[in-house]
Amino acid sequence: MSILRRDFLPSDLLRELDANGIDASIAVQAEQSEEETRFLLRLAEEDSRAAGVVGWVDLRMPDVEKRLERLSKDKKLCGFRHIAQSEPDDHFLASESFVRGLSKLRAFGFTYDILIYPRQLAAARELVERLPDQRFVIDHLAKPDIKQGRNRKEWAAHVRAIAQNENVFCKLSGLVTEANWASWKTDDFRKYLDVAFEAFGTDRLMFGSDWPVCLLAAGYGQVKQIVEEYVAGKAVSEKEKIFGGNAIRFYKLTVNAHGSAA
């Protein structure tokens, strides 16, 4: 993990964006603190190519509405995420206090990123079905075990089931870090991408770099190339959706509809 033990700032990312033809990006939380959210928003305010921020707020707090109202004054704040994958309770996402707090997001136009492992997909499905008017996106295809290939059929069944909910999108991201970091091949991801495209279609999928975490296994360009090669035979309009249009629509970004957001 030593490659990640340094600061990664907008100046580092801009080099990657320029090299890979990406017009704008969204910063997604890594620490569960409002302080980090405010930090990311300050960075986004200084950089026009930071189209938005997915931050964190404790949705279980009794005063969550007041917190959301205060945070909603920043126009670059798109939504929130909780590192649910690290919660010891696999049913965390569907717990009453969490669902109650998350139900307040819609009034402020906020989205919610779901960060989980496959074993938590059942709770995620319960959550999205309880809040059908809330916009959700599953990060990293819910992190299937690509390295060992275990429980793929079960993962696929859960993905297909949760995708039946039209309020749920999915990010084509985080795949390389679930594979063998040193020896992955592009073909390792095809069967997982097959499921994602079958379940969500090209209207509810969006490319995500997972940079800088992806550096554990691949560079930004390599991550982008995996998805580019998979969609090579699709129409230009579908590629534009996956590499920008769907993210713009989901997060309600104010960037060119033909640009890329990742």
C-alpha positions as protocol buffer text, in pm:
chain_id: "A"
residue {
  index: 1
  type: MET
  ca { x: 0 y: 0 z: 0 }
}
residue {
  index: 2
  type: SER
  ca { x: 306 y: 228 z: 13 }
}
residue {
  index: 3
  type: ILE
  ca { x: 224 y: 378 z: -328 }
}
residue {
  index: 4
  type: LEU
  ca { x: -80 y: 546 z: -173 }
}
residue {
  index: 5
  type: ARG
  ca { x: 98 y: 688 z: 131 }
}
residue {
  index: 6
  type: ARG
  ca { x: 138 y: 1040 z: 0 }
}
residue {
  index: 7
  type: ASP
  ca { x: -84 y: 1337 z: -84 }
}
residue {
  index: 8
  type: PHE
  ca { x: -273 y: 1326 z: -413 }
}
residue {
  index: 9
  type: LEU
  ca { x: -397 y: 1671 z: -513 }
}
residue {
  index: 10
  type: PRO
  ca { x: -568 y: 1829 z: -816 }
}
residue {
  index: 11
  type: SER
  ca { x: -233 y: 1907 z: -981 }
}
residue {
  index: 12
  type: ASP
  ca { x: -157 y: 1532 z: -985 }
}
residue {
  index: 13
  type: LEU
  ca { x: -497 y: 1445 z: -1125 }
}
residue {
  index: 14
  type: LEU
  ca { x: -493 y: 1709 z: -1398 }
}
residue {
  index: 15
  type: ARG
  ca { x: -198 y: 1538 z: -1562 }
}
residue {
  index: 16
  type: GLU
  ca { x: -397 y: 1215 z: -1577 }
}
residue {
  index: 17
  type: LEU
  ca { x: -709 y: 1390 z: -1710 }
}
residue {
  index: 18
  type: ASP
  ca { x: -513 y: 1563 z: -1985 }
}
residue {
  index: 19
  type: ALA
  ca { x: -332 y: 1244 z: -2082 }
}
residue {
  index: 20
  type: ASN
  ca { x: -657 y: 1049 z: -2108 }
}
residue {
  index: 21
  type: GLY
  ca { x: -894 y: 1298 z: -2266 }
}
residue {
  index: 22
  type: ILE
  ca { x: -1111 y: 1350 z: -1959 }
}
residue {
  index: 23
  type: ASP
  ca { x: -1279 y: 1691 z: -1932 }
}
residue {
  index: 24
  type: ALA
  ca { x: -1401 y: 1682 z: -1572 }
}
residue {
  index: 25
  type: SER
  ca { x: -1402 y: 1465 z: -1263 }
}
residue {
  index: 26
  type: ILE
  ca { x: -1586 y: 1404 z: -936 }
}
residue {
  index: 27
  type: ALA
  ca { x: -1402 y: 1377 z: -607 }
}
residue {
  index: 28
  type: VAL
  ca { x: -1539 y: 1100 z: -385 }
}
residue {
  index: 29
  type: GLN
  ca { x: -1485 y: 1081 z: -11 }
}
residue {
  index: 30
  type: ALA
  ca { x: -1228 y: 853 z: 145 }
}
residue {
  index: 31
  type: GLU
  ca { x: -1263 y: 958 z: 509 }
}
residue {
  index: 32
  type: GLN
  ca { x: -1581 y: 960 z: 712 }
}
residue {
  index: 33
  type: SER
  ca { x: -1568 y: 1318 z: 833 }
}
residue {
  index: 34
  type: GLU
  ca { x: -1738 y: 1643 z: 741 }
}
residue {
  index: 35
  type: GLU
  ca { x: -1395 y: 1804 z: 766 }
}
residue {
  index: 36
  type: GLU
  ca { x: -1275 y: 1604 z: 465 }
}
residue {
  index: 37
  type: THR
  ca { x: -1595 y: 1695 z: 279 }
}
residue {
  index: 38
  type: ARG
  ca { x: -1528 y: 2064 z: 335 }
}
residue {
  index: 39
  type: PHE
  ca { x: -1166 y: 2012 z: 226 }
}
residue {
  index: 40
  type: LEU
  ca { x: -1275 y: 1849 z: -100 }
}
residue {
  index: 41
  type: LEU
  ca { x: -1524 y: 2128 z: -162 }
}
residue {
  index: 42
  type: ARG
  ca { x: -1251 y: 2389 z: -116 }
}
residue {
  index: 43
  type: LEU
  ca { x: -1035 y: 2208 z: -371 }
}
residue {
  index: 44
  type: ALA
  ca { x: -1329 y: 2185 z: -612 }
}
residue {
  index: 45
  type: GLU
  ca { x: -1399 y: 2555 z: -575 }
}
residue {
  index: 46
  type: GLU
  ca { x: -1045 y: 2630 z: -687 }
}
residue {
  index: 47
  type: ASP
  ca { x: -1054 y: 2395 z: -987 }
}
residue {
  index: 48
  type: SER
  ca { x: -1317 y: 2425 z: -1260 }
}
residue {
  index: 49
  type: ARG
  ca { x: -1247 y: 2070 z: -1380 }
}
residue {
  index: 50
  type: ALA
  ca { x: -1364 y: 1933 z: -1046 }
}
residue {
  index: 51
  type: ALA
  ca { x: -1729 y: 1909 z: -1148 }
}
residue {
  index: 52
  type: GLY
  ca { x: -1856 y: 1786 z: -814 }
}
residue {
  index: 53
  type: VAL
  ca { x: -1793 y: 1625 z: -477 }
}
residue {
  index: 54
  type: VAL
  ca { x: -1944 y: 1318 z: -314 }
}
residue {
  index: 55
  type: GLY
  ca { x: -1889 y: 1380 z: 55 }
}
residue {
  index: 56
  type: TRP
  ca { x: -1982 y: 1229 z: 389 }
}
residue {
  index: 57
  type: VAL
  ca { x: -2223 y: 1318 z: 664 }
}
residue {
  index: 58
  type: ASP
  ca { x: -2341 y: 1104 z: 952 }
}
residue {
  index: 59
  type: LEU
  ca { x: -2689 y: 1014 z: 830 }
}
residue {
  index: 60
  type: ARG
  ca { x: -2773 y: 855 z: 1164 }
}
residue {
  index: 61
  type: MET
  ca { x: -2753 y: 1184 z: 1357 }
}
residue {
  index: 62
  type: PRO
  ca { x: -3083 y: 1327 z: 1490 }
}
residue {
  index: 63
  type: ASP
  ca { x: -2998 y: 1667 z: 1339 }
}
residue {
  index: 64
  type: VAL
  ca { x: -2909 y: 1530 z: 993 }
}
residue {
  index: 65
  type: GLU
  ca { x: -3158 y: 1761 z: 818 }
}
residue {
  index: 66
  type: LYS
  ca { x: -2989 y: 2069 z: 962 }
}
residue {
  index: 67
  type: ARG
  ca { x: -2650 y: 1934 z: 855 }
}
residue {
  index: 68
  type: LEU
  ca { x: -2777 y: 1866 z: 504 }
}
residue {
  index: 69
  type: GLU
  ca { x: -2931 y: 2209 z: 478 }
}
residue {
  index: 70
  type: ARG
  ca { x: -2602 y: 2371 z: 575 }
}
residue {
  index: 71
  type: LEU
  ca { x: -2401 y: 2158 z: 333 }
}
residue {
  index: 72
  type: SER
  ca { x: -2649 y: 2210 z: 49 }
}
residue {
  index: 73
  type: LYS
  ca { x: -2538 y: 2572 z: 17 }
}
residue {
  index: 74
  type: ASP
  ca { x: -2231 y: 2449 z: -170 }
}
residue {
  index: 75
  type: LYS
  ca { x: -2342 y: 2392 z: -528 }
}
residue {
  index: 76
  type: LYS
  ca { x: -2060 y: 2149 z: -608 }
}
residue {
  index: 77
  type: LEU
  ca { x: -2175 y: 1901 z: -345 }
}
residue {
  index: 78
  type: CYS
  ca { x: -2355 y: 1626 z: -540 }
}
residue {
  index: 79
  type: GLY
  ca { x: -2422 y: 1364 z: -276 }
}
residue {
  index: 80
  type: PHE
  ca { x: -2282 y: 1140 z: -7 }
}
residue {
  index: 81
  type: ARG
  ca { x: -2118 y: 805 z: 59 }
}
residue {
  index: 82
  type: HIS
  ca { x: -2054 y: 593 z: 365 }
}
residue {
  index: 83
  type: ILE
  ca { x: -1784 y: 324 z: 367 }
}
residue {
  index: 84
  type: ALA
  ca { x: -2044 y: 57 z: 430 }
}
residue {
  index: 85
  type: GLN
  ca { x: -1806 y: -216 z: 313 }
}
residue {
  index: 86
  type: SER
  ca { x: -1619 y: -175 z: 643 }
}
residue {
  index: 87
  type: GLU
  ca { x: -1924 y: -202 z: 866 }
}
residue {
  index: 88
  type: PRO
  ca { x: -1928 y: -528 z: 1068 }
}
residue {
  index: 89
  type: ASP
  ca { x: -2305 y: -554 z: 1027 }
}
residue {
  index: 90
  type: ASP
  ca { x: -2382 y: -666 z: 670 }
}
residue {
  index: 91
  type: HIS
  ca { x: -2735 y: -530 z: 718 }
}
residue {
  index: 92
  type: PHE
  ca { x: -2607 y: -180 z: 803 }
}
residue {
  index: 93
  type: LEU
  ca { x: -2745 y: -11 z: 489 }
}
residue {
  index: 94
  type: ALA
  ca { x: -3097 y: -129 z: 568 }
}
residue {
  index: 95
  type: SER
  ca { x: -3088 y: -40 z: 939 }
}
residue {
  index: 96
  type: GLU
  ca { x: -3369 y: 192 z: 1050 }
}
residue {
  index: 97
  type: SER
  ca { x: -3151 y: 483 z: 1161 }
}
residue {
  index: 98
  type: PHE
  ca { x: -2950 y: 482 z: 838 }
}
residue {
  index: 99
  type: VAL
  ca { x: -3253 y: 453 z: 609 }
}
residue {
  index: 100
  type: ARG
  ca { x: -3428 y: 729 z: 801 }
}
residue {
  index: 101
  type: GLY
  ca { x: -3133 y: 965 z: 754 }
}
residue {
  index: 102
  type: LEU
  ca { x: -3080 y: 870 z: 391 }
}
residue {
  index: 103
  type: SER
  ca { x: -3446 y: 940 z: 318 }
}
residue {
  index: 104
  type: LYS
  ca { x: -3371 y: 1309 z: 382 }
}
residue {
  index: 105
  type: LEU
  ca { x: -3132 y: 1338 z: 85 }
}
residue {
  index: 106
  type: ARG
  ca { x: -3395 y: 1360 z: -186 }
}
residue {
  index: 107
  type: ALA
  ca { x: -3536 y: 1689 z: -56 }
}
residue {
  index: 108
  type: PHE
  ca { x: -3197 y: 1850 z: -118 }
}
residue {
  index: 109
  type: GLY
  ca { x: -3135 y: 1678 z: -452 }
}
residue {
  index: 110
  type: PHE
  ca { x: -2845 y: 1470 z: -319 }
}
residue {
  index: 111
  type: THR
  ca { x: -2737 y: 1135 z: -462 }
}
residue {
  index: 112
  type: TYR
  ca { x: -2601 y: 839 z: -269 }
}
residue {
  index: 113
  type: ASP
  ca { x: -2300 y: 619 z: -361 }
}
residue {
  index: 114
  type: ILE
  ca { x: -2319 y: 261 z: -237 }
}
residue {
  index: 115
  type: LEU
  ca { x: -1976 y: 121 z: -143 }
}
residue {
  index: 116
  type: ILE
  ca { x: -2009 y: -246 z: -48 }
}
residue {
  index: 117
  type: TYR
  ca { x: -1886 y: -600 z: -93 }
}
residue {
  index: 118
  type: PRO
  ca { x: -2107 y: -864 z: -259 }
}
residue {
  index: 119
  type: ARG
  ca { x: -2220 y: -1002 z: 77 }
}
residue {
  index: 120
  type: GLN
  ca { x: -2391 y: -666 z: 144 }
}
residue {
  index: 121
  type: LEU
  ca { x: -2586 y: -653 z: -183 }
}
residue {
  index: 122
  type: ALA
  ca { x: -2898 y: -796 z: -20 }
}
residue {
  index: 123
  type: ALA
  ca { x: -2909 y: -507 z: 227 }
}
residue {
  index: 124
  type: ALA
  ca { x: -2840 y: -260 z: -54 }
}
residue {
  index: 125
  type: ARG
  ca { x: -3131 y: -401 z: -249 }
}
residue {
  index: 126
  type: GLU
  ca { x: -3359 y: -361 z: 52 }
}
residue {
  index: 127
  type: LEU
  ca { x: -3241 y: -1 z: 89 }
}
residue {
  index: 128
  type: VAL
  ca { x: -3305 y: 103 z: -272 }
}
residue {
  index: 129
  type: GLU
  ca { x: -3645 y: -66 z: -276 }
}
residue {
  index: 130
  type: ARG
  ca { x: -3747 y: 123 z: 37 }
}
residue {
  index: 131
  type: LEU
  ca { x: -3647 y: 456 z: -121 }
}
residue {
  index: 132
  type: PRO
  ca { x: -3757 y: 430 z: -487 }
}
residue {
  index: 133
  type: ASP
  ca { x: -3733 y: 805 z: -550 }
}
residue {
  index: 134
  type: GLN
  ca { x: -3373 y: 837 z: -427 }
}
residue {
  index: 135
  type: ARG
  ca { x: -3090 y: 823 z: -683 }
}
residue {
  index: 136
  type: PHE
  ca { x: -2832 y: 555 z: -600 }
}
residue {
  index: 137
  type: VAL
  ca { x: -2514 y: 440 z: -771 }
}
residue {
  index: 138
  type: ILE
  ca { x: -2325 y: 120 z: -686 }
}
residue {
  index: 139
  type: ASP
  ca { x: -1951 y: 182 z: -676 }
}
residue {
  index: 140
  type: HIS
  ca { x: -1705 y: -69 z: -825 }
}
residue {
  index: 141
  type: LEU
  ca { x: -1976 y: -321 z: -928 }
}
residue {
  index: 142
  type: ALA
  ca { x: -1998 y: -405 z: -555 }
}
residue {
  index: 143
  type: LYS
  ca { x: -1641 y: -540 z: -564 }
}
residue {
  index: 144
  type: PRO
  ca { x: -1680 y: -895 z: -699 }
}
residue {
  index: 145
  type: ASP
  ca { x: -1399 y: -1139 z: -620 }
}
residue {
  index: 146
  type: ILE
  ca { x: -1226 y: -1118 z: -957 }
}
residue {
  index: 147
  type: LYS
  ca { x: -895 y: -1254 z: -829 }
}
residue {
  index: 148
  type: GLN
  ca { x: -1034 y: -1588 z: -711 }
}
residue {
  index: 149
  type: GLY
  ca { x: -1357 y: -1590 z: -909 }
}
residue {
  index: 150
  type: ARG
  ca { x: -1552 y: -1704 z: -604 }
}
residue {
  index: 151
  type: ASN
  ca { x: -1931 y: -1667 z: -573 }
}
residue {
  index: 152
  type: ARG
  ca { x: -1961 y: -1506 z: -916 }
}
residue {
  index: 153
  type: LYS
  ca { x: -2304 y: -1654 z: -987 }
}
residue {
  index: 154
  type: GLU
  ca { x: -2440 y: -1532 z: -655 }
}
residue {
  index: 155
  type: TRP
  ca { x: -2292 y: -1185 z: -714 }
}
residue {
  index: 156
  type: ALA
  ca { x: -2443 y: -1175 z: -1063 }
}
residue {
  index: 157
  type: ALA
  ca { x: -2787 y: -1273 z: -936 }
}
residue {
  index: 158
  type: HIS
  ca { x: -2781 y: -993 z: -677 }
}
residue {
  index: 159
  type: VAL
  ca { x: -2663 y: -739 z: -934 }
}
residue {
  index: 160
  type: ARG
  ca { x: -2940 y: -834 z: -1176 }
}
residue {
  index: 161
  type: ALA
  ca { x: -3195 y: -810 z: -896 }
}
residue {
  index: 162
  type: ILE
  ca { x: -3087 y: -468 z: -771 }
}
residue {
  index: 163
  type: ALA
  ca { x: -3068 y: -337 z: -1128 }
}
residue {
  index: 164
  type: GLN
  ca { x: -3442 y: -398 z: -1161 }
}
residue {
  index: 165
  type: ASN
  ca { x: -3479 y: -76 z: -962 }
}
residue {
  index: 166
  type: GLU
  ca { x: -3465 y: 211 z: -1212 }
}
residue {
  index: 167
  type: ASN
  ca { x: -3331 y: 450 z: -946 }
}
residue {
  index: 168
  type: VAL
  ca { x: -3002 y: 257 z: -929 }
}
residue {
  index: 169
  type: PHE
  ca { x: -2698 y: 324 z: -1149 }
}
residue {
  index: 170
  type: CYS
  ca { x: -2360 y: 146 z: -1141 }
}
residue {
  index: 171
  type: LYS
  ca { x: -1998 y: 257 z: -1180 }
}
residue {
  index: 172
  type: LEU
  ca { x: -1758 y: 66 z: -1401 }
}
residue {
  index: 173
  type: SER
  ca { x: -1473 y: 122 z: -1160 }
}
residue {
  index: 174
  type: GLY
  ca { x: -1250 y: -45 z: -903 }
}
residue {
  index: 175
  type: LEU
  ca { x: -1209 y: -365 z: -1103 }
}
residue {
  index: 176
  type: VAL
  ca { x: -829 y: -385 z: -1116 }
}
residue {
  index: 177
  type: THR
  ca { x: -794 y: -373 z: -738 }
}
residue {
  index: 178
  type: GLU
  ca { x: -1026 y: -674 z: -705 }
}
residue {
  index: 179
  type: ALA
  ca { x: -811 y: -872 z: -950 }
}
residue {
  index: 180
  type: ASN
  ca { x: -454 y: -996 z: -914 }
}
residue {
  index: 181
  type: TRP
  ca { x: -263 y: -668 z: -882 }
}
residue {
  index: 182
  type: ALA
  ca { x: 50 y: -799 z: -1051 }
}
residue {
  index: 183
  type: SER
  ca { x: -84 y: -1022 z: -1327 }
}
residue {
  index: 184
  type: TRP
  ca { x: -439 y: -921 z: -1426 }
}
residue {
  index: 185
  type: LYS
  ca { x: -544 y: -937 z: -1791 }
}
residue {
  index: 186
  type: THR
  ca { x: -818 y: -744 z: -1969 }
}
residue {
  index: 187
  type: ASP
  ca { x: -1013 y: -1066 z: -2027 }
}
residue {
  index: 188
  type: ASP
  ca { x: -1038 y: -1114 z: -1648 }
}
residue {
  index: 189
  type: PHE
  ca { x: -1303 y: -843 z: -1637 }
}
residue {
  index: 190
  type: ARG
  ca { x: -1517 y: -933 z: -1937 }
}
residue {
  index: 191
  type: LYS
  ca { x: -1758 y: -1170 z: -1761 }
}
residue {
  index: 192
  type: TYR
  ca { x: -1820 y: -909 z: -1490 }
}
residue {
  index: 193
  type: LEU
  ca { x: -1872 y: -630 z: -1741 }
}
residue {
  index: 194
  type: ASP
  ca { x: -2109 y: -861 z: -1931 }
}
residue {
  index: 195
  type: VAL
  ca { x: -2330 y: -883 z: -1622 }
}
residue {
  index: 196
  type: ALA
  ca { x: -2318 y: -508 z: -1561 }
}
residue {
  index: 197
  type: PHE
  ca { x: -2417 y: -420 z: -1918 }
}
residue {
  index: 198
  type: GLU
  ca { x: -2687 y: -686 z: -1928 }
}
residue {
  index: 199
  type: ALA
  ca { x: -2834 y: -569 z: -1596 }
}
residue {
  index: 200
  type: PHE
  ca { x: -2808 y: -190 z: -1620 }
}
residue {
  index: 201
  type: GLY
  ca { x: -2781 y: -119 z: -1992 }
}
residue {
  index: 202
  type: THR
  ca { x: -2588 y: 175 z: -2131 }
}
residue {
  index: 203
  type: ASP
  ca { x: -2823 y: 435 z: -1977 }
}
residue {
  index: 204
  type: ARG
  ca { x: -2727 y: 355 z: -1616 }
}
residue {
  index: 205
  type: LEU
  ca { x: -2356 y: 276 z: -1632 }
}
residue {
  index: 206
  type: MET
  ca { x: -2071 y: 523 z: -1586 }
}
residue {
  index: 207
  type: PHE
  ca { x: -1696 y: 496 z: -1609 }
}
residue {
  index: 208
  type: GLY
  ca { x: -1503 y: 558 z: -1288 }
}
residue {
  index: 209
  type: SER
  ca { x: -1126 y: 567 z: -1253 }
}
residue {
  index: 210
  type: ASP
  ca { x: -1099 y: 496 z: -878 }
}
residue {
  index: 211
  type: TRP
  ca { x: -781 y: 704 z: -898 }
}
residue {
  index: 212
  type: PRO
  ca { x: -550 y: 708 z: -706 }
}
residue {
  index: 213
  type: VAL
  ca { x: -651 y: 377 z: -542 }
}
residue {
  index: 214
  type: CYS
  ca { x: -627 y: 209 z: -882 }
}
residue {
  index: 215
  type: LEU
  ca { x: -249 y: 271 z: -874 }
}
residue {
  index: 216
  type: LEU
  ca { x: -217 y: -38 z: -657 }
}
residue {
  index: 217
  type: ALA
  ca { x: -276 y: -240 z: -973 }
}
residue {
  index: 218
  type: ALA
  ca { x: -288 y: -9 z: -1276 }
}
residue {
  index: 219
  type: GLY
  ca { x: -251 y: 345 z: -1406 }
}
residue {
  index: 220
  type: TYR
  ca { x: -542 y: 572 z: -1494 }
}
residue {
  index: 221
  type: GLY
  ca { x: -495 y: 505 z: -1864 }
}
residue {
  index: 222
  type: GLN
  ca { x: -498 y: 129 z: -1818 }
}
residue {
  index: 223
  type: VAL
  ca { x: -822 y: 147 z: -1620 }
}
residue {
  index: 224
  type: LYS
  ca { x: -986 y: 358 z: -1888 }
}
residue {
  index: 225
  type: GLN
  ca { x: -861 y: 125 z: -2160 }
}
residue {
  index: 226
  type: ILE
  ca { x: -1035 y: -176 z: -2003 }
}
residue {
  index: 227
  type: VAL
  ca { x: -1374 y: -10 z: -2047 }
}
residue {
  index: 228
  type: GLU
  ca { x: -1283 y: 146 z: -2383 }
}
residue {
  index: 229
  type: GLU
  ca { x: -1195 y: -194 z: -2527 }
}
residue {
  index: 230
  type: TYR
  ca { x: -1515 y: -347 z: -2394 }
}
residue {
  index: 231
  type: VAL
  ca { x: -1737 y: -79 z: -2554 }
}
residue {
  index: 232
  type: ALA
  ca { x: -1533 y: -52 z: -2874 }
}
residue {
  index: 233
  type: GLY
  ca { x: -1812 y: -197 z: -3086 }
}
residue {
  index: 234
  type: LYS
  ca { x: -2092 y: 15 z: -2941 }
}
residue {
  index: 235
  type: ALA
  ca { x: -2242 y: 327 z: -3095 }
}
residue {
  index: 236
  type: VAL
  ca { x: -2074 y: 662 z: -3031 }
}
residue {
  index: 237
  type: SER
  ca { x: -2383 y: 781 z: -2845 }
}
residue {
  index: 238
  type: GLU
  ca { x: -2359 y: 487 z: -2602 }
}
residue {
  index: 239
  type: LYS
  ca { x: -1989 y: 550 z: -2541 }
}
residue {
  index: 240
  type: GLU
  ca { x: -2065 y: 915 z: -2467 }
}
residue {
  index: 241
  type: LYS
  ca { x: -2318 y: 811 z: -2206 }
}
residue {
  index: 242
  type: ILE
  ca { x: -2074 y: 578 z: -2031 }
}
residue {
  index: 243
  type: PHE
  ca { x: -1783 y: 822 z: -2043 }
}
residue {
  index: 244
  type: GLY
  ca { x: -1971 y: 1128 z: -1927 }
}
residue {
  index: 245
  type: GLY
  ca { x: -2336 y: 1164 z: -2017 }
}
residue {
  index: 246
  type: ASN
  ca { x: -2473 y: 930 z: -1751 }
}
residue {
  index: 247
  type: ALA
  ca { x: -2257 y: 1083 z: -1478 }
}
residue {
  index: 248
  type: ILE
  ca { x: -2371 y: 1431 z: -1582 }
}
residue {
  index: 249
  type: ARG
  ca { x: -2734 y: 1322 z: -1566 }
}
residue {
  index: 250
  type: PHE
  ca { x: -2703 y: 1126 z: -1241 }
}
residue {
  index: 251
  type: TYR
  ca { x: -2508 y: 1388 z: -1047 }
}
residue {
  index: 252
  type: LYS
  ca { x: -2676 y: 1681 z: -1226 }
}
residue {
  index: 253
  type: LEU
  ca { x: -2343 y: 1830 z: -1326 }
}
residue {
  index: 254
  type: THR
  ca { x: -2300 y: 2159 z: -1505 }
}
residue {
  index: 255
  type: VAL
  ca { x: -2050 y: 2042 z: -1767 }
}
residue {
  index: 256
  type: ASN
  ca { x: -2075 y: 1991 z: -2140 }
}
residue {
  index: 257
  type: ALA
  ca { x: -2310 y: 1702 z: -2214 }
}
residue {
  index: 258
  type: HIS
  ca { x: -2058 y: 1570 z: -2467 }
}
residue {
  index: 259
  type: GLY
  ca { x: -1767 y: 1594 z: -2227 }
}
residue {
  index: 260
  type: SER
  ca { x: -1631 y: 1320 z: -2006 }
}
residue {
  index: 261
  type: ALA
  ca { x: -1667 y: 1292 z: -1631 }
}
residue {
  index: 262
  type: ALA
  ca { x: -1495 y: 1023 z: -1427 }
}
